[in-house]
């Protein structure tokens, strides 16, 4: 049936199956076709230094307004970190300023409440290796529970961060940046973890204080929340002649995340504090619910 169809932009052509950590992940090959990306990074026709594109529903091809779109680059550990972000417009378009000499990973996800009908939350899609002056065509998003159950809310993670000094029982105030990470397997270049953009209502930056009654004895603490999609991310790699996306057809029994906190000296965001300065905890989501313990993060030996 598909063999007699000519290649057309945005059509589905074949299904493939991958084995990841012992479980089957079903994906569809989604083609943008020739012209899916305009230019090869040498220019996007606008004369500016930016990455542009349109976020769409993978099945209907309709624009997704209000999607969170971020640029990421890998740090020394191989974790993709957010360096800038924006929200897609009512027609699904976005633009992010860049350096023309840079190469970026573009990550998008969304939770949308239509004018009529239930909320739809989309799992993330990442486009790896995008030049700093490229125009993407369409980035497809898949609902977190798949096309069979396209509606759903983000999973809400509520937990605490605490910090103590090098002397037992001495509370130390620190600033903490929080991220929700998913593993990249197989790795892409040096990237082994991807930051999944958190939705509006999340508290991705907090400051611990000693006055909260809920703090562990002798510590400063803060509550945080992360609203994230309960789905596996889809992926593609930039190509000037057209990008092929492998789209996750949700839903596996388990969706694995790592919640990470990075501690800094209060009011000095580039100065790490605490030893170690990064703490993390693995969590598991099942059908949109947290099945593991709350990811309470504790920093020690802070100064």
N, C-alpha and C positions, 0 to 999 in steps of 0.2 A: 504494500500500500504506500509506504513512505518512499520506496525505492523509485517510484515514477514521478515524484514531485521534484520540481526544481528548487534550488536553495533560495529561500526568500527570507528577508530580514525578519528576525523575531519569531520564526516558526520553531516548533519542536520537531526534532528529527529522529531521535533514538533514545532508548533508555539503557542505562548501564548500572552495574552493581559494584560497589566497593566494599571491602571488609576492613573495618576500622576497630581496633582493640577488641577483636573477637565478636563484634556485632555487625549485622548487615545494615548498611546505610544505602538507601535507594536514592539515586539522583537522576535528573534529566539533563541531557546536553541541550543548552539553550543558546542559539546562535544569533548574534547580531548581524552577521553577514558582512560583505564588503561595504565599506562606508559607514559601518557601525560606529567607528571612531573617526573623527575628522583630524587629520594631521598625525604626526608621529612624535609630538612633543616639541617640534620646532616652532609651532605657532598654532593658535586656535582660531585665527581669523578675526579676533577682536582687538588685537594689538596690545592686550594686557597680559600680565602674568597671573593666570588663574586656571583652575580646573573646573570645567562646567559639565553639566549633564542633566538628565531627567530620571527621577525615580518612578517606577511603574509597578503595578501588580503583574506578577509573572503570567497569570492566566488570562486576565481581561485586557491587559496592556493599558489600562486606564492610569492616569497620573496619581501618585500618592502625595497628597499635600501634608505638610507638617512632619515629614520624615527627618530624623536626625542624621546628618551627613558629616563625617569627620575625616580629616587627614591624619594619617599615622605614619610614624617612622620607627624603626627598630632601635632599641637601646643596646648597650653592650651585652646584655643577657639574652638578647633575641626576642624581647617582648615589644610588640608594637605599642607605642605610646601616642596618645592624642596630642596633636600640636595645634590644631584649629578645628572649629566646628561651625555649622550653620544649620538652618532649617529650610526644607524645600518649600517653594512657593505654592500657591493654589493650583498651578499647572504642573507641579512636580519638579520644576527646574531648580537648580542650585548653582552657586558659584563660590569658589573658595580661592582666596589669593595665595600665591605660592612664590617660590624662587624658581626661575627657569632652569637653574642648574640642579634642582633637587628631583628625586624620584620618591613617590609616595604610594601608600596603600589607602584606597578610598573605601570607607566602611559606612553602610547605611542600614538603618532599621526604622521601625515606625510603630506607633499605636494610634489608631484613628477612630474617632467616633463620627460616623456619617450623620448627615442631617436626619436620615431615617434609617433605622436598623441598628443592630448591635455593634459593639466595638470590635475592631479587627486589629490584632497585634501581629506584626511581621517580624520574623527572625532576620538576623543580619545577613547582608551580602557584602563580600569584600572583593574589590578589584585590585589585584596586586600589581606593583610596578608601573604606576601611572606617571608619565613625565610631568614636569611642573608647568607646562603650557599646553595642555591637551584638552580637547573637547570630547567628552564621552557622549555616546548617544543615549541609550537607555540602560538603567541598572534595575534588574528585576528583583522583586522581593516576594518571598513565599510566606504565607501565614504560618504562625508558630505551630499550629496543630495540623497543617496540611490543608489541601483543598477539600477533603471530606468534611472537615470541621473548621471552616475558615474564620470563625469568630473566637475571641478570647481576650482576656485582660493580661497585662504584664504580671509577672511574678514579683511580689513585693518582699524584699529581704529587710528585716528590721533587726538590728543588733547594736552592740556597743563597742567602743574603743576605750581602752584604759592605758594609763602611762604612770610609771613610777621611776624614781631616781636611782642612782647607784647605791644610795643608802636605803636599806629596807625601811618601808613605811613613809618614805618621803615622796609626796606627790609632785609631779613636774608637768607643767602645762606645755603641750606640744600641738602643732598643726599637723593634720593627717589628711592626705589625699587618698581616696578610695576608688578602686576599679574592679570591674567584673571581667575576668579573662576566660577565654576558651583556647584550648590547645590547637595548634595547627599541625596536622599530620596527613601526609608527609610535609615536612618543613618546606618553606619557600624562601630560598636564599638563607639568610640568617634568622628568619622569623619562625619562632616556635610557639609563640603565644600572641593572641589577638585581643585587644581591648574592645569589648562590646559596648557600644554607646548606651548609657543609661538614659531613661526617659525623664521628662519633666516631673518634678516632685521628689526626685532623688536628692540626697545630700552627699555629694561626692567630695566635699571638703568640710572638715569639722575641726574644732579646737577643744581639747580636753580641759575641763575645769574641775576643781575639787569640791565645789559646793553641792553637786548633785547627790541626793540621798541614795541613789541607786549605785553609786560608785563602790567598787570593792574597797575594803578598809585600807587607808593609807595611799590611795591612788587618786589621780584625776581621771575623768572619763567624759565621754560624750556619746549620745545616741546617733545612729546614722540609718539611712534607708537607701536601698538601691532598687529601682524598678527596671526589670530587664525582661527580654523575651524568653519564653520557655521553649527554645528551639535551637537546632544546630545551624550554624551559618553556612551559606552557600558561597561559592568562590569562582573567580575567574582571573585570568592574567591578561594585562593590557596587550593588545595587538593593534597596530595601525591599520591592518587589513580586516579587522573584525574580531571581537572577543567572544570566546565560547565560555559559558557559565555552566558549572555543574551545580544543579540546584537540589538541595536536600528536600526530599518528599517526606515531610515530617509525619509520624512522630515515633521516634525510638522510645523504648521504655524509660530510659534515663537520659537526662541532659546534664552534663558535667560542667561546672564552673569552678574557678578559683577566685575567691574574694581576696583582694590584696590591699593592704594599707602601707603608705610610705610616710614616715614621720619626719618632720622638720622642726627646727627651732622656731618658736612662736614669733611671728612677724618677719621671719627670714626664710622665705620659701625655697631658696636654693641651698640652704645649709642643713644637711642631714643631722639629726640628733638620734639618740637611743642606739643601743648596740644589741641586735642588728637594727638598722633603720627601716627594713622592710619585713613585714610579717604577713602571712597569708593563711587561708584555710580553704580546703576543698569542700564544695557543697554539691548536692545532687537534687535536681528538680524532676518530679514525676507528675506528668499531666498538669503542669502549671503550679504544683505545690512543692514546697521545700520539704524533702523527706529526710534530710540530715539535720544535725543540730544547728542552731543559730550561729553564724560565723562571728562570734565575739573575738575581737583581736586585742591582744595585750602586749604592750611595749614595756620593756624593762631597761635598766641601766641608761636612763635618759638624763640629760644634763641641760 
